[in-house]
């Protein structure tokens, strides 16, 4: 891997506040008559599929403190509109229904029930957030509705035995933490580590990875931890308390709003720890620029998606395809938003999977094909990182790259790392 091939992780998490309903879709309409949910007269019923369309559902935070992640849904909506303008998939247009949940799990449940029982979607795709997806996982599996490429890094999306209708995408938070922990053991074995974490399954999963990587040195290295609630206004007091513990290293397992606050507060109080950042919060446009590029310099994370801001990738074919897409289909959007890059890649993945179905768009076949991805290279993902799934492997990506922010973009550190 070239030292100049830097990466950006757009793994996702979100914070909890209420919000209004939004339908951001391609040709969205009211729930259709049941007779229209068949591909053709006399054909077996395939929910969400007609002779002319396939309906895809999603729950996404378009409002509230995690609204930055709404860029993902907006990008996917624009991409599917582009596909529809080109004739659709095997003659069918994508009807994309994306509803706002502001990361209130109860709202995610309401949205998902509406998508399945009201809109009659074929699948639920790339919904954001660990807590929100956990809140609907059993419901979707009981209904045998594919919960495709969940937009969080929780380990729970790989439980093919107990949740066979749920499949994730990005490396897990546990994997991230293992890679970061191994880096500390190698480069800073006497580190005094403080951990800022979101008080839910997202934040807590980092401790699983730290325990696995640090082993019997965990209690010696991890000096102090501090949690925050997604509804908290700030994490200033937590940062001050962590600094007072005497830590020289900080891991922020935080969503973008709180990651930005942590970056600013650490800098403003004159604390200079080695700052390890969750991959969900290293978008230059969404996090680092608002926090301050100077204040962000030196951040280390584990990534897998190409860094759109890296000058060395100015002529990268995969990123150029994304740039051209934004120019033509998302006027006014910030092309350097890494969350949009993620949404573009996820859209490509879904379209590829749906295309290989042919005319069998039953939920069973959709899930079957999602479990049969072999060595897929997406244009926005690093060349050495491939997407693979199988009947017993629901972790499409299991490779990561350590990266460091140099004040302008992320630079790769070492080679690609495979972590189970």
Order of alpha helices (4+ residues) and beta strands (2+ residues): beta-beta-alpha-beta-alpha-beta-alpha-beta-alpha-beta-alpha-alpha-beta-alpha-beta-alpha-beta-alpha-beta-beta-alpha-alpha-alpha-beta-beta-beta
